[in-house]
Amino acid sequence: MSRREVDFTSKRKMFIIISVVLVLVALISIFTKGFNFGVDFAGGTDLVFSSTEDLTVSELREKLSDIEEGFEMAQISKLNDIQSDETIKSNFSVKVIEFYKSEDKDALLEKLPSDLKIESFDAVSGFAADELRSKSTWIAIIALAIILVYVTFRFKFSFGVGAIIALAHDAVITLGLYSLFGIPFDVSVIAAILTLLGYSLNDTIVVYDRIRENLKKSRKNTMERTINDSINQVLSRTINTSLTTFIVVFTMLLFGGVGLRPFAFGMTVGVIVGTYSSIFIASPILIGMFDRKKK
């Protein structure tokens, strides 16, 4: 082994233990704390209010609570101010668990003071939210099944199992962080998770391609040596791709605003976790599978 090579495979048990611990922590958080579901998955009404006055969140809550008691427990966050016609509008995202119908919206508009205006209105019934959660779960399951078939067809079944384990690892840890930090969970999070799976799979396929090439070139090397050489050969490409992607999504997380934050958070965490799994999980885990076949 040359001096510049990093010995990944000899430390694979340590990294697998780290991953198992992270997955367990994520699962504990998911099943005990749950998710901070947005209107898309919990049902209710999502409104954006604008005000010509410079209001704080507590001041807006007080104004809305005077109109309807349901706003006392609303989730309110301040958005970026917008300047229009030499006036600055303060914008707020307001989420309530009540499902407002069109007639409820009209009644609310009549009660609003002149300095408040509804910029957007999105209501989701409890039935629609349940259906969306169910469909999102099935989409994730079907995506993993298709990936398993694709990787098995292109490589071998053991490679497919390794890829699925790595992808499940990425998804569970990322979802666990959403739960742990209480990041709003809406439809954009599903988009982030599916994008993350595609990104992580791409990294894994690059390594798998190199492993297959090296297996054909030299059958004398051990599987451990072949996998370690393959990871080192594509390491610079993996790091460069991940770093440039991370810079973009992290910038989105910092400056993208409240609406973009759930998606950007998943992508930022996902790039880190996906890169880690491609190097330390997806490929080294093949060693154990090949050893079992020999026995």
Backbone hydrogen bonds, N-H to C=O, Kabsch-Sander energy under -0.5 kcal/mol:
donor,donor_aa,acceptor,acceptor_aa,energy
5,E,2,S,-1.0
8,F,6,V,-1.4
11,K,8,F,-1.1
12,R,9,T,-1.5
15,F,11,K,-1.8
16,I,12,R,-2.4
17,I,13,K,-2.2
18,I,14,M,-2.1
19,S,15,F,-2.3
20,V,16,I,-2.5
21,V,17,I,-2.3
22,L,18,I,-2.3
23,V,19,S,-2.7
24,L,20,V,-2.3
25,V,21,V,-2.4
26,A,22,L,-2.4
27,L,23,V,-2.7
28,I,24,L,-2.5
29,S,25,V,-2.2
30,I,26,A,-2.5
31,F,27,L,-2.5
32,T,28,I,-1.6
33,K,29,S,-2.1
34,G,29,S,-1.7
36,N,183,I,-0.6
37,F,35,F,-1.6
38,G,185,F,-3.1
41,F,38,G,-0.8
42,A,38,G,-2.4
43,G,39,V,-1.9
44,G,124,V,-3.1
45,T,96,V,-2.6
46,D,122,D,-3.5
47,L,45,T,-0.5
47,L,94,V,-3.3
48,V,120,S,-1.9
49,F,92,F,-2.2
50,S,117,K,-2.7
51,S,90,S,-2.2
52,T,115,D,-1.5
55,L,53,E,-1.6
60,L,56,T,-2.2
61,R,57,V,-2.4
62,E,58,S,-2.0
63,K,59,E,-2.0
64,L,60,L,-2.7
65,S,61,R,-2.6
66,D,62,E,-1.4
67,I,63,K,-0.7
67,I,64,L,-0.7
68,E,64,L,-2.7
71,F,68,E,-1.3
72,E,69,E,-2.0
73,M,70,G,-0.8
74,A,71,F,-1.0
75,Q,95,K,-2.6
76,I,74,A,-0.7
77,S,93,S,-2.1
79,L,91,N,-3.1
82,I,89,K,-2.1
84,S,82,I,-0.5
84,S,87,T,-3.5
87,T,84,S,-1.7
89,K,82,I,-3.5
89,K,87,T,-0.5
90,S,51,S,-2.8
90,S,88,I,-0.5
91,N,89,K,-0.5
92,F,49,F,-2.7
93,S,77,S,-3.1
94,V,47,L,-3.3
94,V,92,F,-0.5
95,K,75,Q,-2.3
96,V,45,T,-2.4
100,Y,98,E,-0.8
101,K,99,F,-0.5
105,K,101,K,-2.1
106,D,102,S,-2.1
107,A,103,E,-2.0
108,L,104,D,-2.1
109,L,105,K,-2.4
110,E,106,D,-1.5
111,K,107,A,-1.0
111,K,108,L,-0.5
112,L,108,L,-1.1
116,L,113,P,-1.7
117,K,50,S,-2.0
119,E,48,V,-3.4
119,E,117,K,-0.7
120,S,48,V,-1.1
122,D,46,D,-2.2
124,V,44,G,-3.1
129,A,125,S,-2.2
130,D,126,G,-2.3
131,E,127,F,-2.2
132,L,128,A,-2.1
133,R,129,A,-2.2
134,S,130,D,-2.2
135,K,131,E,-2.5
136,S,132,L,-2.3
137,T,133,R,-1.9
138,W,134,S,-2.0
139,I,135,K,-2.4
140,A,136,S,-1.9
141,I,137,T,-2.1
142,I,138,W,-2.8
143,A,139,I,-2.4
144,L,140,A,-2.1
145,A,141,I,-2.2
146,I,142,I,-2.5
147,I,143,A,-2.1
148,L,144,L,-2.2
149,V,145,A,-2.1
150,Y,146,I,-2.6
151,V,147,I,-2.8
152,T,148,L,-2.2
153,F,149,V,-2.4
154,R,150,Y,-2.4
155,F,151,V,-2.8
160,G,156,K,-1.9
161,V,157,F,-2.4
162,G,158,S,-2.1
163,A,159,F,-2.3
164,I,160,G,-2.4
165,I,161,V,-2.5
166,A,162,G,-2.0
167,L,163,A,-2.4
168,A,164,I,-2.9
169,H,165,I,-2.2
170,D,166,A,-2.1
171,A,167,L,-2.7
172,V,168,A,-2.6
173,I,169,H,-2.0
174,T,170,D,-2.2
175,L,171,A,-2.7
176,G,172,V,-2.5
177,L,173,I,-1.8
178,Y,174,T,-1.7
179,S,175,L,-2.1
180,L,176,G,-3.0
181,F,177,L,-2.3
182,G,178,Y,-0.7
182,G,179,S,-0.5
183,I,178,Y,-1.4
185,F,36,N,-2.7
186,D,184,P,-0.7
189,V,186,D,-1.3
190,I,186,D,-0.9
191,A,187,V,-1.7
192,A,188,S,-2.0
193,I,189,V,-2.7
194,L,190,I,-2.5
195,T,191,A,-2.2
196,L,192,A,-2.6
197,L,193,I,-2.3
198,G,194,L,-1.9
199,Y,195,T,-2.5
200,S,196,L,-3.1
201,L,197,L,-2.4
202,N,198,G,-1.9
203,D,199,Y,-1.8
204,T,200,S,-2.3
205,I,201,L,-2.8
206,V,202,N,-1.8
207,V,203,D,-1.6
208,Y,204,T,-2.7
209,D,205,I,-2.7
210,R,206,V,-1.6
211,I,207,V,-2.3
212,R,208,Y,-2.5
213,E,209,D,-2.2
214,N,210,R,-2.5
215,L,211,I,-2.2
216,K,212,R,-1.6
217,K,213,E,-1.9
218,S,214,N,-2.2
226,T,222,T,-2.5
227,I,223,M,-2.5
228,N,224,E,-2.1
229,D,225,R,-2.6
230,S,226,T,-2.2
231,I,227,I,-2.4
232,N,228,N,-2.0
233,Q,229,D,-1.9
234,V,230,S,-1.3
235,L,231,I,-0.6
238,T,234,V,-2.4
239,I,235,L,-2.7
240,N,236,S,-2.4
241,T,237,R,-2.3
242,S,238,T,-2.5
243,L,239,I,-2.7
244,T,240,N,-2.1
245,T,241,T,-2.0
246,F,242,S,-2.7
247,I,243,L,-2.2
248,V,244,T,-1.5
249,V,245,T,-2.4
250,F,246,F,-2.7
251,T,247,I,-1.7
252,M,248,V,-1.8
253,L,249,V,-2.0
254,L,250,F,-2.0
255,F,251,T,-2.6
256,G,252,M,-2.1
261,R,257,G,-1.1
264,A,260,L,-2.5
265,F,261,R,-2.7
266,G,262,P,-1.6
267,M,263,F,-2.0
268,T,264,A,-2.5
269,V,265,F,-2.5
270,G,266,G,-2.4
271,V,267,M,-2.3
272,I,268,T,-1.2
273,V,269,V,-2.7
274,G,270,G,-3.2
275,T,271,V,-1.9
276,Y,272,I,-2.1
277,S,273,V,-2.5
278,S,274,G,-2.0
279,I,275,T,-1.5
280,F,276,Y,-3.1
281,I,277,S,-1.8
282,A,277,S,-3.2
283,S,278,S,-0.5
285,I,281,I,-1.9
286,L,283,S,-1.8
287,I,284,P,-1.3
288,G,284,P,-0.6
289,M,285,I,-1.1
290,F,286,L,-2.6
291,D,287,I,-2.3
292,R,288,G,-1.9
293,K,289,M,-1.7
294,K,290,F,-1.9
295,K,291,D,-1.6
